[in-house]
């Protein structure tokens, strides 16, 4: 299981020196990747009145994922660069293909593109994207991305995309860039099994994890039914350090039993201030996750 770190987007600040220290230090600690959450725009609580549970609003700071990961690529050597997850349907597909390919080239093939459909209809509206067909569009977007990443000239006629005699250069190092699906809905599980290189489950709590076992089994069966090897299908969950030691131990045991291929350690919500404090928490967690 490859263990990495969730970058604490909303608690990271804008001190470039601190961000550089964070990225280089987690790499030196032995963590294998840095995973970054994505939001382009935040909405006020008034606009989010129909979503009282919304975890982020206009006060929540987010670095733009491709710009941020390009900076991290330049200051690290081996750390894999992960979007977890990019809200794909609110972005223009060909531009995502170009940005991802450029990042993969400039990092020497270190990008993993996690994608999701998001939950914030206000953000979709602000970006002039259709919130209501986002799942269908995402499925087609992934097919278009792989075409653009692997073919010098693309011919694609779909429901939402019409590409004729076009391409992007340079093509990415990875052929193609790995695409992971994130989410917690039945539709996201199905899309992951049908189209993804793996799945990034957004589930926490031991009772919810146990309830997930049948879904994970069904996902593996769907991968097999699509003609692919379930052993090559990745599983990329998170471990929240804010949970109790008992819950963390149970979470690790659950994902190991399910054959998780990757794990991202999340320090958000612990009540610590500044990236230096997040680094101390990650140093303390190294033994727990098998890095020391």
ZISULMO-V116217 format. One record per residue. PHI is phi in degrees with one decimal (NA if undefined). D_LAST is the distance of its C-alpha to the last C-alpha in whole Angstrom. Layout:
# ZISULMO-V116217
phi: [PHI;PHI]
d_last: [D_LAST;D_LAST]
This chain:
# ZISULMO-V116217
phi: [NA;-85.0;-106.1;-136.1;-132.0;-83.0;-69.7;-76.2;-43.9;-78.4;-122.6;-93.2;74.4;-123.1;-73.0;-62.6;-62.4;-67.4;-65.5;-61.2;-61.4;-61.9;-63.5;-70.4;-73.1;-65.8;-64.5;-65.3;-69.8;105.2;-68.2;-97.3;-152.1;-124.1;-109.6;-123.0;-75.4;-125.9;-150.0;-87.6;-135.2;-105.3;-114.7;-68.1;-62.9;-64.5;-68.5;-96.3;-57.6;-81.9;-127.7;-62.6;-86.7;-52.4;-76.5;-132.4;-144.9;-67.8;-90.5;-92.9;-81.2;-136.4;-75.4;-66.2;-66.3;-70.3;-63.9;-61.4;-69.4;-65.2;-63.2;-62.1;-58.7;-74.3;-111.4;-127.9;-111.8;-127.5;-59.0;-76.8;-112.5;-131.1;-94.1;-142.8;-130.6;-71.7;-79.2;-65.7;-67.5;-90.5;-117.4;-76.7;-62.3;-62.4;-67.5;-60.1;-59.0;-67.3;-62.5;-65.3;-62.9;-62.2;-63.3;-65.1;-64.3;-70.9;-96.5;75.2;82.5;-112.3;-93.4;-118.3;-100.0;-87.7;-128.2;-148.5;-102.5;76.7;-134.9;-97.1;-65.5;-66.5;-64.5;-57.1;-58.8;-65.5;-94.3;57.9;-120.7;-85.1;-74.7;-85.3;-115.3;-64.2;-67.3;-62.8;-66.3;-60.3;-59.2;-70.5;-57.7;-63.4;-63.7;-66.0;-56.4;-66.1;-62.7;-66.7;-77.4;-116.3;-117.1;-64.7;-134.2;-113.0;-121.2;-144.2;-123.1;-124.0;-74.3;-116.6;-128.1;-135.9;-118.8;-139.6;66.5;-129.4;-166.5;-117.8;-138.4;-78.9;-74.1;-67.1;-63.3;-78.5;-120.0;-96.9;-61.0;-61.8;-117.6;-111.1;-102.0;-118.9;145.4;-142.7;-105.4;-59.8;-63.0;-67.7;-62.9;-66.3;-64.6;-61.1;-65.3;-81.4;-126.1;-92.2;-82.2;177.0;-128.5;-111.6;-70.2;-109.4;-135.7;-139.1;93.8;-63.0;-66.4;-68.9;-64.2;-61.1;-68.0;-81.8;-54.0;-61.7;-66.0;-64.6;-64.2;-65.2;-64.0;-62.5;-65.5;-66.0;-61.3;-62.8;-66.1;-82.0;90.0;-111.7;-87.9;-59.4;-67.6;-100.8;-95.5;-82.8;-135.6;-129.6;-87.7;-122.4;-118.7;-91.4;-68.7;-70.4;-71.2;-66.8;-58.8;-64.5;-67.1;-61.9;-62.7;-65.4;-64.7;-61.3;-62.1;-61.3;-70.9;-65.3;-66.6;-90.0;75.2;-56.2;-91.7;-138.3;-150.5;-110.8;-86.5;-111.9;-101.6;-63.3;83.1;-83.3;84.1;-88.7;-116.6;87.0;-66.1;-62.2;-67.8;-63.2;-63.7;-62.0;-65.0;-70.4;-63.8;-64.7;-86.3;-59.6;-66.5;-60.7;-100.5;88.5;-99.1;-142.5]
d_last: [14;14;12;14;15;19;21;22;26;28;26;25;29;30;29;28;26;24;23;23;20;19;19;18;15;13;14;12;9;9;11;14;16;18;21;24;27;30;33;36;39;38;41;43;43;46;46;43;45;45;41;41;37;36;33;34;37;39;37;34;32;31;30;32;30;31;32;28;26;29;28;24;25;27;24;21;21;19;18;20;22;23;26;25;28;31;34;36;40;40;40;42;41;42;40;37;37;38;35;33;34;34;31;30;32;31;27;27;27;24;26;25;28;28;31;33;36;36;37;39;43;44;41;43;46;45;44;47;45;47;44;46;46;42;41;43;43;39;40;42;40;37;40;42;38;38;41;41;38;39;43;44;47;47;50;49;51;49;50;48;48;51;50;52;52;49;45;43;42;39;38;34;32;30;33;33;30;28;30;28;30;29;31;32;35;37;38;35;33;37;36;33;34;37;36;32;29;27;27;25;26;27;26;25;26;25;29;29;26;28;31;30;29;33;33;30;32;35;33;32;35;36;34;36;39;39;39;35;32;30;27;27;27;24;23;21;20;19;17;19;17;20;21;20;17;20;21;17;16;19;19;16;18;21;19;18;21;23;21;19;19;17;16;16;15;18;18;22;24;22;25;23;25;24;21;20;19;18;15;14;14;12;9;10;9;6;5;8;8;6;4;0]
